[in-house]
């Protein structure tokens, strides 16, 4: 029997064993399914979380709190570092991650409660600290837009990172925040090649649409940068100058990158993916990843996990620095400011004053 190609429009057809579950069901596809992979529907579940702000203590990340309206991500990016978090929900980091999405329907109200609390010290909150806040279902549910409206009401600064062109829909709210130095956006662009983008990130916006989103936000007065993430040694690193040039032409004002790392079980999913799509590059790509990760596929050590180490990692860093400097993208976006923070009156407060 030929090796199955996997469901159409998905990053992977694999559902590796959940490391935290004792029981695992191994599905054996029929010959018909192998020859004609079926579409796998996306299922949405209500997330009953009672808090909405996740706290981070990593020195590699420039924010303490993040907000994720969704857990799991339908974009299906094969390399996604968030895939293993789905295992904590008793799902798989593979196909489950992109087809079984937890939805925090109460996110806007929970955010409002958190910002209204006297315990809240105004500070930057990152939208998409884990999974993309503008994944496809956001077009229908508008939870991220509702959360941005809350940030606008309180003028609490927010930083957004996404690979979705849908962020341009919310340019009005982001512009209001940005006028008070309370918002900026990073668009993630991994490649300018449509074919590679479609295989790496099957349900994310294609590169031209992301560049158009940068242009829309920049014209609205929103500080916007480009995040080349992840940089995959031997696959998209040669595109660094072209990606930065295209982003600068669209209005980006800053640039950054993250070097790919592959924690378990993403390492096996990625190795399977590259064997399916680019078998001639498999040895080179995996070899260079290990070269940048001290012989491993991942390195979680603070100070190294974002940039890697070794000769090849240094080569990538130098190419990025030179390209960013030449294009004027080597400075950070303007710092976000809490000076405009306010706590708007609750409904009924006016009656209490009468």
Secondary structure as UniProt FT lines:
FT   TURN            8..9
FT   TURN            19..20
FT   HELIX           31..35
FT   STRAND          43..46
FT   STRAND          53..55
FT   TURN            59..60
FT   STRAND          65..67
FT   STRAND          70..71
FT   TURN            74..75
FT   TURN            78..79
FT   TURN            81..82
FT   HELIX           83..89
FT   TURN            93..94
FT   HELIX           95..99
FT   STRAND          100..103
FT   TURN            105..106
FT   HELIX           107..116
FT   TURN            118..119
FT   STRAND          125..127
FT   TURN            133..134
FT   TURN            136..137
FT   HELIX           138..141
FT   HELIX           143..154
FT   STRAND          158..162
FT   HELIX           165..170
FT   HELIX           171..178
FT   TURN            179..181
FT   STRAND          183..188
FT   HELIX           194..200
FT   TURN            202..203
FT   HELIX           207..219
FT   TURN            220..221
FT   STRAND          223..231
FT   TURN            233..236
FT   HELIX           237..239
FT   HELIX           240..250
FT   STRAND          255..259
FT   TURN            264..265
FT   HELIX           266..277
FT   HELIX           279..281
FT   HELIX           282..292
FT   TURN            293..295
FT   TURN            302..307
FT   HELIX           311..327
FT   TURN            339..340
FT   TURN            347..348
FT   HELIX           349..353
//
